Amino acid sequence: QYARVLGWDQRYDASAKQYETILLANPDRADLRLEYAQILSYESDFGPAITQFHQLTDVSANPRANLYSDVPPKALFNLGQIYRWYGWNDTAVADQTQALALAAAYIPPRNALALTRHALPTAHRAGGGCRAPLCARRCRRAR
């Protein structure tokens, strides 16, 4: 609980250290690893956060996997958010779409997809010249 409180108080370094201590004692807790990855991403420490989120996209090897069915879609959603912040919209769309495929009722990826689609390249919005895989189909229709 203390790690969460530190995170809520935006003391991310201290929170991350608490999560690391907790995870040493509880390595199979995918829910806590997800919270830890989120804390890392709040501090813009995207490299380690991306690594943690990638490890959480498939928890089937976890002995308590049945307890963590909500973790992979949330990890994919968070990965998509990071990629969107970097401007890697094609990758963001792929992760958000995969999150929705795993949990159709999970609303945040749906909202993030809408935001990402509004960030399509200018060439697409102008009706031509875009070579981005995401909007290539739409660009062909516009020509």
BAROKOL-214322 format. One line per 10 residues: number of its first residue (from 1); for each residue x, y, z of C-alpha. Coordinates in steps of 0.2 Angstrom, whole numbers, plus 2048, in hexadecimal, padded with zeros to 3 digits. Each point is the difference from the previous one (the first is absolute). Layout:
N
NUM> X/Y/Z ~ ...
END
This chain:
143
1> 800/800/800 ~ 80E/80C/804 ~ 807/7FF/7EE ~ 7EF/805/7FA ~ 7FF/80F/80C ~ 811/806/7FA ~ 7FA/7FF/7EE ~ 7F0/809/804 ~ 80B/80D/808 ~ 80B/801/7F0
11> 80F/7FA/809 ~ 804/7F4/7F2 ~ 812/7FC/804 ~ 7FC/7FB/812 ~ 7F0/7F6/7FA ~ 80B/7F7/7F3 ~ 80C/7FA/80D ~ 7F1/7FA/80B ~ 7F9/7F6/7F1 ~ 811/7F9/7FD
21> 801/7FA/812 ~ 7EF/7F9/800 ~ 803/7F7/7EF ~ 80F/7F7/807 ~ 7F6/7F8/80D ~ 7F1/7FD/7F4 ~ 807/7FE/7EE ~ 7EF/7F8/7FA ~ 7F5/80F/804 ~ 7FD/806/7EE
31> 7F4/80D/807 ~ 80E/808/80A ~ 80C/7FF/7F2 ~ 7F3/809/7F5 ~ 7FF/80E/80D ~ 813/801/801 ~ 801/802/7ED ~ 7F3/80E/801 ~ 80B/809/80D ~ 80F/7FE/7F5
41> 7F6/808/7F2 ~ 7FA/80E/80A ~ 812/806/803 ~ 803/7FF/7ED ~ 80B/7F1/803 ~ 7F9/7F8/7F0 ~ 80E/7F3/7FD ~ 7FE/7F6/810 ~ 7ED/803/7FF ~ 7FF/7F9/7EF
51> 80A/7F1/805 ~ 7F4/7FD/80F ~ 7F0/802/7F5 ~ 807/7F4/7F3 ~ 803/7F3/80D ~ 7ED/802/805 ~ 7F8/7FE/7EF ~ 800/7ED/803 ~ 7FE/7FA/812 ~ 7FB/7EE/7FB
61> 811/7F9/807 ~ 7FB/808/811 ~ 7FB/7F3/80D ~ 7F1/80B/805 ~ 7FC/806/7EE ~ 7ED/7FD/803 ~ 801/80F/80C ~ 808/80C/7F4 ~ 7F5/7FF/7F0 ~ 7FE/813/801
71> 813/803/800 ~ 805/7FD/7ED ~ 7F3/80C/7F9 ~ 805/80D/80D ~ 812/7FE/7FB ~ 7FD/801/7EE ~ 7F6/810/803 ~ 80E/808/809 ~ 80C/7FA/7F3 ~ 7F5/808/7F3
81> 800/810/80A ~ 812/801/801 ~ 802/7FD/7ED ~ 7F3/80E/7FD ~ 80A/80C/80A ~ 80F/7FC/7F6 ~ 7F6/803/7F0 ~ 801/7EE/7FB ~ 7ED/7FF/7FB ~ 801/7F0/7F6
91> 807/7F7/80F ~ 7F4/808/80C ~ 7F1/7FB/7F6 ~ 806/7EE/7FF ~ 802/7FF/813 ~ 7F0/809/803 ~ 7F7/7F4/7F4 ~ 807/7F1/808 ~ 7FB/806/811 ~ 7EE/802/7FA
101> 801/7EE/7F8 ~ 804/7F9/811 ~ 7F4/80B/80A ~ 7F2/807/7F5 ~ 7F8/809/80F ~ 810/809/805 ~ 7FC/812/7FB ~ 811/809/801 ~ 807/7F8/7F0 ~ 7F1/804/7F7
111> 802/813/805 ~ 813/7FF/7FC ~ 7FD/7F9/7EF ~ 7F4/80F/7FC ~ 80E/80C/806 ~ 80D/7F7/7F5 ~ 7F6/800/7F1 ~ 7FE/813/801 ~ 813/801/800 ~ 802/7F9/7EF
121> 80D/807/7F4 ~ 7FB/811/7F8 ~ 803/7F8/7EF ~ 7F1/7F4/804 ~ 7F5/80E/806 ~ 804/80A/7F0 ~ 7FA/7F1/7F6 ~ 810/7F8/7F8 ~ 812/7FC/801 ~ 800/7F7/811
131> 809/7F0/801 ~ 7FD/7FB/812 ~ 7F9/7EF/802 ~ 7F2/805/80B ~ 7F8/80C/7F3 ~ 807/7F9/7F0 ~ 7EF/7F8/7FC ~ 7F6/810/804 ~ 80D/80A/7F5 ~ 7FD/7F4/7F1
141> 7ED/803/802 ~ 802/813/800 ~ 80A/800/7F0
END
